[in-house]
Amino acid sequence: MDLKNLSIKKVHEAMINGEFTSVDLVNEYKKVYEEKNGELNAYLEFFDDAIEQAKEADEKFKDGSAVLMTGIPVAIKDNILFKGHKAGAASKVLEGYTATYDADVIKKLREAGAVIIGRTNMDEFAMGASTENSAYGPTKNPHDTSRVPGGSSGGSVAAVASDMALVTLGSDTGGSIRQPSAFCGVVGLKPTYGSVSRSGLMAMGSSLDCIGPIGKSVSDVEAVFETIKGKDEMDSTSIPDDLYEKKNTKKPVIGVPTINYPKYKGDEQWDLASNENLEKAVKKFKDLGYDVKTIELPNIRYSVPAYYVVMPAEVSANLSRFDGVKYGLHKDGENLIDDYFKTRGEGLGAEVKRRVLVGTYVLSAGYADQYYYKAQAVRDQIRADYKKAFENVDVILTPTTAGPAFKIGEKINDPVAMYLEDIFTSPANMTGLPAMSVPSGAVSVNGKNLPLGVQLMASHQREDLLFKVGKEFLGEK
């Protein structure tokens, strides 16, 4: 079975024609998992009941009720709940926790007959850009195991890139699907905020978090998105499919912002290879007959600073529930307050503590006006910039990352350098807009070909434009 070149459509046709079964396919992925996961650490667990799920899917093909996603193996990030299975957000504070209900995305996938095969490694509570912050060790980039896969959905992305999964789910709060997708050479989608329910996703930043699909092709990502999207009564922030008006667009106009991003320690944060890669992508779009315009986004340079005020504030609120009383780890102290200190002190990692502290500070009396509310005002300005830009263009093109994957350990002790990994991706989360990273060439570093990606961004609920443009860019039929 040629896992490298499989697609959801090919799998569906093969199963209808009886060439192989879902059980056969899951066994193939399990075999690759057993061969590769020891080195890559992409999975935290391959589920014991995956074969049983696959048998149920095969019955749907026999009785004629199979749909496109039936029998398709899907791995999920460790912060998405699957009833009866462990879910720990790669944190010691939730070690051994078993989900008591299904996330809405899991319900929808299971109703379609998909097979949930395992849970993938991640930065603890989705806080990081490298998957080095996992309590269970870092995930490695399949293209160069001395480098990070990106984060926080690094495990989900590495699983697809190394043929350990056909498609996966990740979560994206500031670029956590798109940045690792660029580093590992796959397709990753951050949907419109609210278009996919957050019910059953462990909250990090409630106004920023999105669940999204990762795959080798735009078509595969589209198929998963069409399955998991939709209004959910269990999530008050979820939206109906027709909330935003859509204008007919025959040939989308591409907008490329003038470079107005923050630098760090000179110019090295803006990698020459990434700049050249963007220029090649612009040329390719022009060759495909697209009109490409230069646009201005004057406040985009403030996205990362504003994001790193808003996000930690929401982290501080959301992670207060992990106190050793309700669920997860509990450490006995001399009194109740000491219980909290010991449980959180031992159960939470360094990056999580850093963000909780920052978030608590920016929300504290005397500082909320100075930091948090000003960051929200900046967020409104960024939204306004994009709204104005989309009056003249349909899709905005940028690099996904400032360069190729960096070495494991290279930025772990420099939080500001790590945070600037989000320079191109965080605006989509701050504005709620959909964005997708697609592979766009590679750069050779020390004899290794390291993937690069470009990011496509559209107005609210115009994922259809991202899929259309992305397929043409990659030459998908």
N, C-alpha and C positions, 0 to 999 in steps of 0.2 A: 504494500500500500504506500503510494507516494505522498506522504504527509506534507512534504514541502510545497507541493502544488495543488493541494486540495482546497476547495472552496465550499461554502455552504450549499450552493447550487449543485455543484458536482456530487457532493455527498448525497443530497436529496435524490438526484436522478439515479445514482448508483444503488441506493437502497430500494427505490421503486422497482428498478430492474433486477433486483436480487443479486447484485454483484457482491455485496457484503452487507452485514447487519450492523446495527448500532453497537451490539456486544463486541463484534469484531473490531470496530473502530475504537471503542473505549479501551479494549485490550492493547491495541497498538500504541495509544497515547500512554497507557500505563507502563508499557515496555520502555518507551523513550524516557518517561519520568524516572524509572528505576536506573536507567543508564546515565542520565545527565544531572538529576537533581542534587546528587551528593556534592557535585562541584559548583553548580550555579545557585543552589538554595532559593529557587524561584517559588517552590511550594512549601507550605508548612504542613500540609496533609493532603494525601490523595484519599478520597472518601471510600470507606469499605463498601458502601451500598451503591457505588457507581454502576456496577454490573447489573444489579437488580433494577435500577432505574432504566438502564439500557434495554433490559428484557421487556419492561413495560412499554418502552418506545417502539420496540419491534412489533409488539402486538397491534399498535396503531397502524402500522403498514399492512398488517394482515387483514385488519377489518376495514381498511380504506379511510380511516379518519386522520391520517398523517397530514401535517402541514409542513411548510418549508423548514421550520426549526425543529421538527420532530427528530429525535435521535442524535441531535447535534451536541457534542460534548462542550460544556462551558465551565471554565474555572472562575472562581469569584474571589475578590479581594477579602482579606480577613476582617473587614469591618462591615460586611454585609451579612445579615442574619438568614440562616437556613435552618429551619426548625429541626431540633434533635441533633444538630451538628455543632461542633465547637466553633466559636467566633471570639477572637481575643484582641483584635486591632494590633497584633504583634506586640502586646504589652504584658508585662508580668502582673500588672494589677488586675487583669482579666484572665489570667492563666486558668484553664480548666472550665471556663464559662461555656455553657451550652445554650444555644438559642431556643427560646420558648415559642417563637412564632416565625413565620416567613416574612422577609421583606417583600414589598409589593413587586419588585422586579423579579424575585424568585417565584412568586405566585404566577406571574405572567409567563415566565419561561417554562415552568412546570406544566401549566395548562396547555402550552404549545407542544409539550412532549420533549423539551430539551433535557439533557442529562447534566446535572451539576456534579462535576468530577472531583473538585477539590478546592481548597482555599490557599490563596497565594500570599507570599511575604510582602511586607510593606514597611514604610517608616511608621514608628509607633504613633497610633491615633492619627495617621496621615500627616504627620508633621515632619517634613523634610523633602529634599529634592534629590536624594541619592539612594534611598533604601539602605542607608548605613545605620539608621536610628532604630532598627528592629531589635527587640529584646532577644531575638533568635538568630542574630548574625546577619551580615549584609548579603544581599543578592548580588550576583556578578553579571556583567554584560556578556552575552553569548558571543559577541564579536571580538572581545578582548577581555579575558577574565581578570585582568589587573585593573579594569575600569568599572565604574558604577553603571547600572542600567538606567539611572535617573530615578525620580521618585515623585510622590510617595507610592505610586502604583507600579514600582519597579518589578515586583514579582509577577504581576499579571502580564506586563509587557514582555518580560524575559521568557515567560512560558510560551507565548505566541511565537516570539522570534526564534526559539530553540526547538520548535515543533513538539512541545509538550502539551499544547492545547490548540484547538482550531481558532476559537475566539474566547475572550475573557471579559469580565466586568472589572472596572476600576472606579475610583472616585476622584473627582477633580475639584480642588478648592482654590488653587492659584496656578494650576498648570500640571497637576499631578498625573493626568493621563497623557497630555500632549508632549510634555518635555521628555519623559522616558520613551514615548513612541518615536520621537525624533532620534534619540540616542541609540535605539535598537532597530531602526529601519522598518517600522510598521505603521499602521494607520490607527489614530486614536481620536475619538470624538468627545468633546465637552458639549452637551446639548444646551439649549435654551434653559435658563433657570426655571424650574417648575414644570418643565415638559415631561420629566421622569420623576416619579415619586421618590421622596427621601425616606418614606416609611420603612423602617428596618435597616437604615444606614446609621451607624454610630456617628453622632453629630460632632463635627469639629467647628466649622464656622457656618452657622445655620443660614445666613443670607448669601453664602458663597458656594456651599457644597452642591455637587452634581454627580450622579452616577452616570457612567457612560461606557460604551463598548470599545474594545480593542481587537483588531484583526489584521490579516495580511493584505486585505483589499478593501476598497471603499464599499464595494457591494456587500461584503460580509458585515461590515460595520453598520451599513444601512439596514440589513435584514434584522440584526439584533435590536437596533434602535426602534424599528417599526413594531417590534414585539413588546418592548418594555415601556414605551411611552404611554401617556394618557393620564387623565384626571383620576385622582385617588381620594376618596372620602377620608382616608386616614392621614392625609397630608394637606393641611390647609393652604400651603403655598403651591400645591400642584395646580396646573392650569389646563383647561380644555384645549384640544388641538387647533381650534379656530379662534383663539383669543385675539391674535394679531392679524391685521389685514395684510393680505399678500397681493402684490401687483404682478401682473404677467410680465415675465422677462424672457425674451427670446435668446439673446446673447448677453449674458451678464457683463457689466463693466467692472474691471478690476482696478482697485485703488491701492497705491503704494505710498505709505506715509513718508514724509521727509524724516530723516533720522533725528530724533530728538529725545534720546534715551539717556539715563544717568550712566556715567562712567565710574569705574572703581579702580584705584591704583593705576592711573594712566588710561591707556586705551586697550589693555589686554582683555578686558571683559567683552569687548566687541571684536570677535575673532575675524581675521581676514578671510578665512575659508568660508565662514558663514555669510559674509558680505558678498563674496564672489558667487556663492550658491544662490543667493537671492537674485543677483543679476542674471544668472543663467535661467532661473525660474521665470523672471520677467520676459526674457527673450523667448522662452518656450511658449508662454501664453500669447505673446504677439504673433509667433509663428502659427499658432492654432487659431488665429483670427480674432483674438480678444482685443478690445480697446483698453489700454492701460493708462491710467491717469495718476498724476502725483497729487496727493491730498495732504492737508494739514490737520494734525491732531495736537494742538498746542499744549494740552495738559497731560498728555500721555506719560511724560517724564515723571509725574507725581504718582503714578499708579502703584509702584512698589512701596514708596514711603507710606502712602495712605493705606494700602493693603496690610502692611505690617503694623498698623494701629488697629484697624477694624478687626482683622482676623484674630489676633491675640485676645482682644476684648471678648469676642464670642467664644474663644477657646476657654477663657477663664470661667465664663458662665457655664458652658456645657460640661466641663470636666469636674465641676464641683460635686457631681453625683457620685464620683468614685471616691468614697469616703471610708470604705471598709465596713459599712453597715448594711447597705442594701444588697450588694452582690459583689462577687470577685474577691480579691485578696483581703484578708483581715489580719492585722497585727495588734496584739494586746499591748496597751500602754498602761500607765499608772492611773489614767482617768480618760474620759471620752475625748477631750482635746488631744491628749497624747496618743490615743488610738488613731486619730486622723493624721497626726504628724508622722507616726511610724508607718502607717499603711501607705500614705502618699509618698513619703520619703523613700521607702524601699520599692514601691510598686511602679513608680513613674520614672522614666528616663530623663536624662539631662536636658534634651531639647524640649520635651514636654514641659518640664519645670520652668525653663527659660520663658516659654511663651505664656504660661499661666501667670508668671510673675509680671511680665510686661503688660499683659492684658488687665491684670488686677490694678496695676499702677495707673494705666490710662483711663480706667473707669472710676478711680478713687476721687473722693471729695477734693475739690480744688484743681483737679487735673483733667476731668472729663471735658470741660469746656475748652481747655487748652489743646487737648489732643484728639479725643474721640469725636467730638462734634465737628471739629475742623476737618478731620479726615472724612467724615460723612459729607461735608460741604464740598470737598475736593472731588469726592465720588460723584456727586451731582454734576460737577463741571465736566468730568470725564464722560459721563453719560451724554451730556449735551453735545460734546465734541463729536461723538460717534453718530448721534442722531443727525447732526448737520452733514457729516461726511456721507451718510447713506442717502442723502437727497440727490447726490451726484454719481455715486457708484453703488454697485450691488454686492461686491465681495472685496474685502480688504486683505491684502497679501503682505505678510512679514516673515522673517525667519521664525522658527519655533524656538530656537535656542541661540545663544551668543557664540556657540562653538560646538565641537563634538564632545562626546562623553569624557569626563575628567577621571583622573586616577582615584582609586579607593584611598581615602585618607587625605587627599589633596586639599579639600576645603572644610573638612569636618571641624577643624579648630578655628575657622574664620567665618562666623555666622553671617556677616554682611556679604561676603563673597557668595555664600550659599544662597542667601535670600535674593541676590541679584540674578539667580538662575531664572527667576520669574519675570524678568523685564518685558518679555514679549507675550507671556501667557496670562499674567494677572489681570490685564484690562478686561478680558472676556468675563471673568468672575465678578469684577467690580461693577460691570454693566449688565450682567445677566445674558449677554449675547452668546450665540452658538459659535464654536470654533473647532476646527479640525486640523490635526497635523498629518501631512502626507510625506512619504519618503521622497527625498530630492537629492540624489547623488550621495557621494561619500568623499572623505578626505583621507589620504594615506598618512598615518602617523607611526613612525618606528616600524614600518613594514606591515601594519595592520590597517585594513580598510574600515574606517569608522563612519557610520551613517550620519547623514544630516537630514533635516526636514524643513519644510516651509509650512506656515500656518495660514489657513483660510478662515476668515471671519465674516459672518453675515448678520443681517438684522434679525430681530426676534422671530423665532419659529420658521426661519428660512434654511433649515437643515437641508431641504431639497436642493437649494442652490449650491451648498457645500458639496453634496453628493454629485451633482451634475458636473461642476467644475473639477472636482477631485478626480472623477472617473476619466474625464478628457485629459487631464494633466498626466495621469498614470497610464493612459492608453487602454483602459478597461472597456470592454464591450457590454 
